[in-house]
Amino acid sequence: MAQVTLRKVVKAYEGGVQAVKGIDLDIADHEFVVLVGPSGCGKSTTLRMIAGLEEISDGEIAIGGKVINDVPPRDRDIAMVFQNYALYPHMTVFDNMAFGLMLRKFPKEEIKRRVDNAARILDITPLLERKPKALSGGQRQRVAMGRAIVRDPKVFLFDEPLSNLDAKLRVQMRTEIKKVHQTVRTTTVYVTHDQVEAMTLADRVVVMNGGIIEQVGSPQELYHNPKTRFVAGFIGSPAMNFIPGRLENGAGALRVHLPNDIVLPVPAERTARYQNLAGREILFGIRPEHLTEAKNLDRPHFAPMTATPEVTEPMGMETLVHFKMAGAEICGRVDPLAPAAPGQPLPMAVDMSNMHILDPQSGRVL
Amino acid sequence: MSQGTLSVPAAPAAAPPRGGALKRLSRRNSTVAFLLTLPLILLILGLVVYPFLYALYLSMLNKRMTRFIGWENFTFLLGRETFWNVVFQSVLFAVSAVLLKALIGFVLAHVLHALPSKGQRKWRGMLLVPWVIPPAISTLAWWWLFDPSYSAFNWALMGIGVDPVPWLGQAGWARFSVILVNVWYGSPFFMIMYLAALKSVPDQLYEAAAIDGASGWQKLRYVTFPMMRNIISITVLFSLIVTFANFDIVRILTNGGPQDTTHVFATYAFQVGIQSGDIPLGASVSLFMFPLLAVFAIFTLRGVNKRSKEMA
């Protein structure tokens, strides 16, 4: 059993700066949890506190039900993969992977069996006699993972393990990490600033910002039901569009009234949810993928509009169009065959069933 | 930049050869490289190669430097007991002093490294003092501390009821004293080299080792020490050469005495060559250092080279 529990965990530095401001988190056994957020949000610090590399200023961290606040890293039964791999340059790949086992006085045959097994999983058997200098970035990353796997620890900790790889290799290693987790099923805490990595790898994503947890949820949950403006803007690429406006009753229905007299009808199934907000200033949020070329306009929750793209970015499978709407810079995603061209008015459709209404003061999704 | 590199020959049509052979020669990169290194080559020729060859030539002359006598000076030395004493003392002096310096330097570097960076500078500066003072001056102070009549050490020893020690008067104690002063003088050099090496070991390696389960001692043995091996080798080699050829400390403290027991190659060569007026014999004494150090240097540098190729 290796669940990880964080209770009111605080990391404060000298001078009173708080990197982590009292977070609570429960990670289940076998779960793959990704901590994601911008630089300085406290995600790495949180991971390092779990690892024992940073002292916990306040609160409690437990692994497998046992509080480990004052347990040194080597007795926490964890393994960590570092951003710069942190391989020992004077040791061969085999010795790098065997080091932790050797220090724990495992018998030679057992060490060899485990290293060979991990090398097979990671496809690095032919590299075992090499030194790290003779390896490529991707191979070093595999060795670093191998070093974690051979230990068979309670928890894997990954600290931005893919940041030093080029884009193509990163995608490949991402799949590799997921595959490894599906094989070994060890509880994993993974830190990244890349929301795509977070979404693709995680069972659950923890979005952090400014030392607090903004939201915890499955990738789908975070995408469809963000709770705050930060999460709504952070998850998804390109980011969600936000336009300030007002909710009002008009023509017998609830409507979103945006500047420049743009009026969008609230779909019937959402009317009850927003009815008591009528007359209030709100922030209207809509993802680029829900601002498409004119289609499905026969369906009730698709509202027509016209945009004049300033810039178009063909991506192959879709084209991103950037335009001004109600005074805000807006991005939409249209079919590559749609007649999108800069300066040419383009009929578009807003999928109102996927809109979000936020409180402009608190930033909460209403 | 691209003019006349070997891989990109200048197109003849674009750059027709103008001027004489000298101009063409000066365009070649190898010529430029040679000219740029010429000052250093001349310096080495003048200060290393010429004195070495001249010493070789001198060592093959008779005492009055009138006749070429081949290897006779060398065979004469090999047959003398004093010379073998000098060889023994030089090796004892250099090896024990270097080992002690390496050990003390290692410990000091670790202690300094563990200090918070605020206090570190102050301590580093203070610990460097012995190495910064010219050894001729500091050795005089030591000589005074060892002096038979005014020895501060003996005064302190008497204070706790221990008999005075003949620091420079007895072979064993005199050997100990010259080594002690040399260690005092040379340890800071090791300390500063090791400190630089320690600072270049990435923190993440220690973090990885901590998670792998290493204790403090194991981190030292499996991470710090292997990462520092090249620096240790080079520092030991360098220090061995300098210590082996030490002159000032022995000359001032004991002048080779008592009964030639503390002579090292340099002081013995000085005594034979300058003070006794047999320059060819003195030159032969000093030349004996060369093969001893060369063998050691070759092995050390080969190891350093191999390791630096394997590691990043």
Interface residues (C-beta under 8 A of the other chain):
Chain A: A51 G52 L53 P72 P73 R74 I78 A79 M80 F82 N84 A86 L87 Y88 P89 H90 M91 F99 G100 L103 R104 K131 P132 K133 R147 R151
Chain B: P202 Q204 L205 E207 A208 A209 A210 I211 D212 G213 A214 S215 Q218 Y222 V223 P226 M227 R229 R307 E310 M311 A312
